Amino acid sequence: MLIVVKIEALLEGESHTLEKKFDAREISIGRDPANDVVLSDGRVSGRHATLKVHESSRGGFELVVRDNNSSNGTYVEDTPVAPQTDTPLAEGSRLVIGNFVLTPRVEASSAEKPKSQAVPNAKSAAVPDKKKSGSTPQSMAVSMATGGSQRRKGLRDDELRIKREIHTELIKRLDLRRKDIVSLSDEDLRSRARNVVEEVLVDLRWEIPDGLHRESLIKEILDEALGLGPLEVLLADDDVSEVMVNNYAQIYAERNGKLELTDLQFSGEPAVLAAIERIISPIGRRVDESSPIVDARLKDGSRVNAVIRPLALQGPCITIRKFARVPLTIDDLVRFNSLSRGMAEFLKMAIENRLNVVISGGTGSGKTTLLNVISGFIPPGERVITVEDAAELRLPQEHVISFETRPPNLEGKGAIQIRDLVKNSLRMRPDRIIVGECRGAEALDMLQAMNTGHDGSMTTGHANSAEDMVRRLETMVLTSGLDLPIRAVREQIGSAVDIIVQQTRFGCGTRKVTGITEVVGMDYDEGVVQLQDVFVFRQSGYGADGKVAGEHRATGYIPKFFKLLQERGLPVNAEVFALNQ
């Protein structure tokens, strides 16, 4: 049994057709290269839909399509397919997925043709459509199969023009400032707005150009009027870890550690500003010419930074660091080869036995993600206080109090800094204090907390090695305004911090724990903080997939705290320090 799929797309201003055959009863469709049919388009989800062959009740076979909870939906002609439901396809039915039109059919496989001749995946050769004049350019097959995404400039201009005009008319007719509108739920407001958009399309007699799908266009208009516009697609995509808006017409996304330019756009600068306002308003932040930089968070905890004119010369910028829908666990990190099983057991032992931990790493290296994961080892029943600039930590424990800083008001007053919150936390009888990131003078208060009965506290900092992290802590403490001698600062660090975990983001996009180091204490003869590596990552090159290759190894050094645990008779596993770990 063969599933034959004819795929139509607009590339470089021309319509091209590609036909593919699969000797299978089920094929997958989506943007991920692992799919049978790969459609590279920002509107296509990683695992978008599935085509299956079923036996028909009338005899013979029929095709059914299942939408896998995709971000932008799957359509049979103009009718949306219900998610996670097998929908039968009539003969000749056309599926609309993003900017692609697929016409599938079932053929009986030829007994003379072995399975090896069937097209097994999206990298196989293309079969041109004989009905069209000329042949399909080879570049078209490669572009569709390997992830190229091209759109006609004229089509994009028409789409932006229509979206701007309908958006303006929608705001005028809906009047989002009315009290009855404000009182509506999100679903009711979206339903009413959709009705208005459809009325506008009828009243103004707009003709949607060929290549633009009506349902997709309406969804994009509603997203921009009521949500975050084209960012909604990327935020719903589990493969995307970061979203970067350079200006209204240039949006980048990070997938699998690599940046790629999407074909998504806002309709203009006002739409970007409106999206920023929708993000910051619910949490009491503001952004304007007098305060053109703002940090915020989405409802799911994803971190947001926005910069507007006059600082952003090309127009408003947005950077969103997404949170995973399902929080990662230490087992996930081991499976990703971010750290070894021995390192995971060591960190679990350290957290459960109340060691003070600092996670060090560069920007985007995964420090907060790792902090979230190891915080899950904190035993239930302990009182934990978290302090952050923009709340990102999601601890599973019940007894957790979360604090977030506050920017100054219009008069430049009323700001609450991390240092203020750390000082206040000390008055609230915490068992542990977790500071999302130490950047300045709050490092002194954090070290004092670690030294005054709040063992098991944690924080992160920007540094490229454990040694650099110690020097960074010294510098941050010296900015506190207290005239402390450097030796006293180092003694404070040596007695407060137990473990430094080094997190690294490699050029290929891979994130790994590249070292776990014990802070042994102060070397009073040399006047420096002594460090000793417990685990290290040894890079051996790059694999066939272009990702960094290597292994995590124990150094053979047994940390001093481990010996103390043994002396107390506590259960510990010495095997994690074996050289083959």
GIKAUR-V411463 format. One record per helix or strand. SS is the DSSP state (2 for helix, 1 for strand). FROM is the first residue (numbers start at 0). LEN is the number of residues. If there is no record, write none. Layout:
# GIKAUR-V411463
SS FROM LEN
SS FROM LEN
This chain:
# GIKAUR-V411463
1 1 10
1 13 9
1 25 5
1 36 2
1 48 7
1 60 7
1 74 2
1 78 2
1 82 1
1 86 3
1 94 3
1 99 8
2 114 3
1 126 2
2 137 9
2 152 22
2 178 4
2 185 18
2 213 13
2 230 5
1 239 8
1 249 6
1 257 4
2 268 13
1 287 1
1 290 1
1 292 5
1 302 5
1 316 5
2 329 6
2 340 12
1 356 5
2 366 9
1 383 5
1 399 5
1 405 1
1 415 1
2 417 11
1 431 4
2 441 10
1 457 5
2 465 13
2 485 11
1 498 7
1 510 13
1 527 15
1 547 7
2 559 8
2 573 4
